[in-house]
Amino acid sequence: MTQPLTDRPPGAPGHFSLEFPQSWWHLDLDPRTRDNAIRRRIEEQTQGQDYVSADDVDAMVRTTRSVAREAYGQGALRAAGMFRFLDDGSTLMAATVVLRVRAPEDGSADMAELLMPVALKNARNPLGRGTPANSVEMIELPEAGPAGRVTAIEDVDYFGRGHVRTALMHTIAAVPNSRDFLVISSTTPNLSLVTEFFEVFDAISSTLRFED
């Protein structure tokens, strides 16, 4: 799916594209339509699953609506996610939000310099230390070139309802001919499957392409 890059400097690409697995779905961020669209999608996906209660559905609707509201408030260009109720009562969840940020005019736009404070923060974070879930590195995206990659495990406050230990992967790609960056932020609270989800997150970010 191609998305516009609004307010772009001259010479910068006008659009980007990013692909998601078929089991993921695009989150409607429009305040006028998102609440009904989210409930309709979740109810459709859980239809016929007798082990999913109405309370489970309502809880998932509230959580997903909160994700969409927060993404919209951050100025997200795109948000997508997946969820699945398992018959043992557990839930698989993941989300990806795409943001655009601009390096300050009086600061450096060098990726390595921008990642240095993040690396120092990660070094002080005991969660995931010494594992792939606590790293800062430079990578190469097949269609978008050099990018920064940050992984971490953090206790995330989900909309004021308490902290949940969450695995995060941020991929930061420079928008050509600009001081802008696209940040592809993917998260999951399913820490027992962090390796598998990180593979999915990496596959998603690897499809990034800038287009005129």
WOKABEL-V499186 format. One record per backbone hydrogen bond with DSSP energy under -0.5 kcal/mol. CO is the residue of the C=O (numbers start at 1). NH is the residue of the N-H. E is the energy in kcal/mol with one decimal. If there is no record, write none. Layout:
co: (CO | CO)
nh: (NH | NH)
e: (E | E)
This chain:
co: (1 | 3 | 4 | 9 | 14 | 15 | 16 | 17 | 21 | 25 | 26 | 27 | 30 | 30 | 33 | 34 | 35 | 36 | 37 | 38 | 39 | 40 | 41 | 42 | 43 | 44 | 46 | 48 | 49 | 51 | 53 | 54 | 55 | 56 | 57 | 58 | 59 | 60 | 61 | 62 | 63 | 64 | 65 | 66 | 67 | 68 | 69 | 70 | 71 | 72 | 78 | 79 | 80 | 81 | 82 | 84 | 86 | 90 | 92 | 93 | 94 | 95 | 96 | 97 | 97 | 98 | 98 | 99 | 101 | 104 | 110 | 111 | 112 | 113 | 113 | 115 | 116 | 117 | 118 | 119 | 120 | 121 | 122 | 124 | 126 | 127 | 128 | 131 | 135 | 137 | 139 | 141 | 145 | 146 | 147 | 148 | 149 | 150 | 151 | 152 | 154 | 154 | 156 | 156 | 157 | 158 | 162 | 164 | 166 | 167 | 168 | 169 | 170 | 171 | 171 | 172 | 173 | 174 | 175 | 179 | 180 | 181 | 181 | 182 | 182 | 183 | 183 | 184 | 184 | 185 | 186 | 187 | 188 | 189 | 190 | 191 | 193 | 194 | 195 | 196 | 197 | 198 | 199 | 200 | 201 | 202 | 204 | 205 | 209 | 211 | 211)
nh: (18 | 16 | 6 | 12 | 5 | 211 | 3 | 209 | 24 | 81 | 28 | 29 | 33 | 34 | 37 | 38 | 39 | 40 | 41 | 42 | 43 | 44 | 45 | 46 | 47 | 47 | 49 | 50 | 52 | 53 | 57 | 58 | 59 | 60 | 61 | 62 | 63 | 64 | 65 | 66 | 67 | 68 | 69 | 70 | 71 | 72 | 73 | 74 | 76 | 75 | 98 | 27 | 96 | 25 | 94 | 92 | 89 | 86 | 84 | 190 | 82 | 187 | 80 | 99 | 185 | 77 | 78 | 183 | 181 | 107 | 114 | 115 | 116 | 116 | 117 | 119 | 120 | 121 | 122 | 123 | 124 | 124 | 125 | 126 | 129 | 153 | 131 | 134 | 151 | 149 | 147 | 145 | 141 | 174 | 139 | 172 | 137 | 170 | 135 | 168 | 156 | 166 | 158 | 164 | 159 | 161 | 158 | 156 | 154 | 188 | 152 | 186 | 150 | 173 | 184 | 148 | 182 | 176 | 178 | 103 | 175 | 101 | 183 | 173 | 184 | 99 | 185 | 171 | 186 | 97 | 169 | 95 | 167 | 191 | 193 | 194 | 197 | 198 | 199 | 200 | 201 | 202 | 203 | 204 | 205 | 206 | 207 | 208 | 17 | 14 | 15)
e: (-1.3 | -2.6 | -0.8 | -1.9 | -3.3 | -3.2 | -3.5 | -1.7 | -1.7 | -2.0 | -0.5 | -0.5 | -1.5 | -2.7 | -2.2 | -2.7 | -2.0 | -2.5 | -2.1 | -2.4 | -2.6 | -2.1 | -2.2 | -1.7 | -0.5 | -0.7 | -2.0 | -1.2 | -2.0 | -0.6 | -2.0 | -2.6 | -2.4 | -2.3 | -2.5 | -2.4 | -2.3 | -2.7 | -2.6 | -2.1 | -2.1 | -2.3 | -2.6 | -2.6 | -2.5 | -2.4 | -2.4 | -1.6 | -2.7 | -1.5 | -3.0 | -2.7 | -3.0 | -2.7 | -1.8 | -2.6 | -2.1 | -2.8 | -1.9 | -0.5 | -2.3 | -2.5 | -2.5 | -0.5 | -2.8 | -2.9 | -1.1 | -3.0 | -2.9 | -1.9 | -2.2 | -1.9 | -0.8 | -0.6 | -0.6 | -2.5 | -2.1 | -2.1 | -2.7 | -2.0 | -1.0 | -0.7 | -1.2 | -0.7 | -1.3 | -0.6 | -1.9 | -1.7 | -2.6 | -2.8 | -2.3 | -2.0 | -3.0 | -0.6 | -3.0 | -2.7 | -2.4 | -3.2 | -1.4 | -3.0 | -0.9 | -3.2 | -0.9 | -2.7 | -1.5 | -1.5 | -1.9 | -2.6 | -2.5 | -1.9 | -1.9 | -2.9 | -2.8 | -0.6 | -3.0 | -2.7 | -3.0 | -0.5 | -0.8 | -2.7 | -2.5 | -2.5 | -0.5 | -2.6 | -0.6 | -2.4 | -0.8 | -2.0 | -0.6 | -2.6 | -2.6 | -2.0 | -2.8 | -1.8 | -1.7 | -1.5 | -2.7 | -2.6 | -1.6 | -1.6 | -3.0 | -2.6 | -2.0 | -2.3 | -2.4 | -1.9 | -1.7 | -1.6 | -2.4 | -0.6 | -2.8)
